[in-house]
Amino acid sequence: GQYVPDRAADRSAMMPVGAGPARILIAEDEEALARVIAQHLTRSGHVVTVVTGGADALAALHRRAFDLALLDIVMPSPDGLEVLRTIQHETDRPEVVIMTGNGTIDTAVQAMKLGAFAYLSKPYRMAELDVVVTRALERRALAHENDLLRDRLARTELASPLTTSYAPLLAVLEAAARAAATDEPILVSGPAGVGKYA
């Protein structure tokens, strides 16, 4: 396949989501259209890889992490839906936008059931593509942030509880434990500046 631009793609291959330009895979067998999309997205600051068939798309997806994959439905085997079906359950798969020039409602429904973020019918304007790409990348960033928060919460729950032998703090911890065991509202009072709102 053809890679655009190759050096930038290699530099960002291991960057986490949101830590730099988005990594976008374009799988499109119409080379002129793929080139136009790649140039447009590259000018928007993204790192773009272009392939012209499903097998090359799967190879690229297994070689490097992408934030977004733009998959044409009609391309050399496997087609875009089959590529989506193959990667749909992978843990760190990219958001997927399906593109087609001869799709039907059934095809769009099938793509969405397989987990596609969106479905673009050709011909489409670059402004439409920009909106879909932006929304897909926002969703990816939110999912990544959610994963980070979930990991942080899990680490917090595994952390050892606060221990002390200081009698006033022991009394506070015991009161907090009793309050946590109920569903009743709690009034925390004290002078200004002692951290009631922390």
C-alpha positions in Angstrom: 0.0 0.0 0.0 0.9 3.7 -0.2 1.7 5.5 3.1 1.3 9.3 3.4 3.4 10.7 5.0 5.6 7.8 6.1 8.1 9.4 8.5 5.4 11.2 10.5 3.4 8.0 10.8 6.4 6.2 12.2 7.1 8.9 14.8 3.5 8.9 16.2 3.0 5.1 16.0 3.2 4.7 19.8 1.6 8.0 20.9 -1.5 7.6 23.1 -4.8 9.1 21.9 -5.0 12.8 22.2 -1.2 13.1 22.7 -0.6 14.4 19.1 -2.0 14.3 15.7 -4.7 11.7 15.0 -3.6 8.6 13.2 -6.1 7.8 10.4 -6.2 4.8 8.0 -7.9 5.3 4.7 -8.8 2.1 2.9 -10.1 3.2 -0.5 -9.6 1.4 -3.8 -10.2 4.6 -5.9 -6.6 5.9 -5.7 -7.5 9.4 -6.9 -10.2 9.8 -4.2 -7.9 8.3 -1.5 -5.2 10.8 -2.5 -7.6 13.8 -2.2 -8.9 12.6 1.2 -5.4 11.9 2.5 -4.1 15.4 1.4 -7.1 17.1 3.0 -6.7 15.2 6.3 -3.0 15.7 6.3 -3.5 19.5 5.9 -5.8 19.3 8.9 -2.9 18.0 10.9 -3.6 14.3 10.9 -1.1 11.5 10.2 -2.6 9.5 7.3 -1.9 6.0 6.0 -3.6 5.0 2.7 -4.2 1.4 1.5 -6.2 0.2 -1.5 -7.6 -3.1 -0.3 -9.1 -5.0 2.6 -6.1 -7.3 3.2 -3.8 -4.2 3.3 -6.2 -2.5 5.7 -6.1 -5.5 8.1 -2.3 -5.7 7.9 -2.0 -1.9 8.6 -4.4 -2.2 11.5 -2.4 -5.0 13.1 0.9 -3.3 12.5 0.1 0.1 14.0 -2.6 1.7 16.3 -5.0 4.0 14.5 -7.5 6.4 16.0 -9.8 6.3 13.0 -10.3 4.0 10.0 -12.2 5.3 6.9 -13.2 2.1 5.1 -14.7 1.9 1.6 -17.2 -1.0 1.4 -16.4 -2.0 -2.2 -12.7 -2.8 -2.5 -10.6 -5.8 -3.1 -11.3 -8.7 -0.7 -12.1 -8.5 2.1 -14.5 -5.6 1.7 -14.9 -2.8 4.2 -17.7 -4.5 6.1 -15.6 -7.7 6.4 -12.7 -5.6 7.7 -15.0 -4.0 10.3 -16.4 -7.5 11.2 -12.9 -8.8 11.7 -11.8 -6.0 14.0 -15.0 -5.2 15.8 -14.1 -7.1 19.1 -10.5 -6.0 19.3 -9.7 -4.1 22.4 -8.1 -1.0 21.0 -9.7 -0.9 17.6 -10.1 2.5 15.9 -13.4 4.3 15.4 -14.6 3.3 12.0 -16.4 5.3 9.3 -17.8 3.3 6.4 -17.7 5.0 2.9 -19.6 3.8 -0.2 -20.8 5.0 -3.5 -23.5 2.3 -3.9 -24.8 1.5 -0.5 -28.3 0.8 0.6 -30.1 1.3 3.9 -29.5 -2.3 4.7 -25.8 -1.8 4.2 -25.8 1.2 6.5 -27.7 -0.6 9.2 -25.4 -3.6 8.9 -22.3 -1.3 9.3 -23.8 0.4 12.4 -24.7 -3.0 13.9 -21.0 -4.0 13.4 -19.9 -0.9 15.4 -19.2 1.7 12.7 -19.3 5.2 14.1 -20.8 6.6 10.9 -21.7 5.9 7.3 -20.8 8.3 4.5 -22.4 8.0 1.0 -20.4 9.1 -2.0 -20.2 11.7 -3.2 -19.7 13.7 0.0 -18.2 17.2 0.6 -15.0 17.5 2.5 -17.0 19.6 5.1 -19.1 16.5 5.7 -16.0 14.4 6.1 -14.5 16.9 8.5 -17.6 16.9 10.8 -17.7 13.0 10.9 -13.9 12.8 11.5 -14.1 15.4 14.3 -17.0 13.6 16.0 -15.4 10.2 15.7 -12.1 11.5 17.1 -13.9 13.2 20.0 -15.7 9.9 20.8 -12.4 8.0 20.7 -10.8 10.6 23.0 -13.7 10.3 25.4 -13.5 6.5 25.4 -9.8 6.7 26.1 -10.3 9.2 28.9 -13.0 7.0 30.4 -10.6 4.0 30.3 -7.9 6.1 32.1 -10.4 7.2 34.8 -11.6 3.6 35.2 -8.0 2.5 35.7 -7.3 5.3 38.1 -10.4 4.4 40.1 -9.4 0.7 40.2 -5.9 1.7 41.5 -7.5 4.0 44.1 -9.8 1.1 45.3 -6.7 -1.1 45.6 -4.7 1.5 47.6 -4.3 0.8 51.3 -6.8 2.6 53.6 -5.7 5.6 55.6 -4.2 4.6 58.9 -3.4 6.8 61.8 -2.9 6.7 65.6 -3.8 10.4 66.0 -7.0 10.3 68.2 -8.8 13.3 66.6 -8.3 11.9 63.0 -9.4 8.4 64.2 -12.6 9.9 65.5 -13.2 11.6 62.1 -12.5 8.4 60.2 -14.9 6.4 62.4 -17.6 9.0 61.9 -17.0 8.9 58.2 -17.3 5.1 58.1 -20.6 5.2 60.1 -21.9 7.9 57.7 -20.8 6.0 54.6 -22.9 3.0 55.8 -26.1 5.0 55.5 -28.0 6.7 52.7 -28.8 9.7 54.8 -27.6 13.2 53.8 -24.6 14.5 55.9 -24.0 18.0 57.1 -20.3 18.9 57.4 -19.7 22.0 59.5 -16.7 23.9 60.7 -14.9 27.2 60.4 -14.0 28.6 57.0 -10.9 27.2 55.4 -10.9 23.7 57.0 -11.7 21.9 53.8 -15.5 21.2 54.1 -15.8 21.4 50.3 -12.9 19.1 49.4 
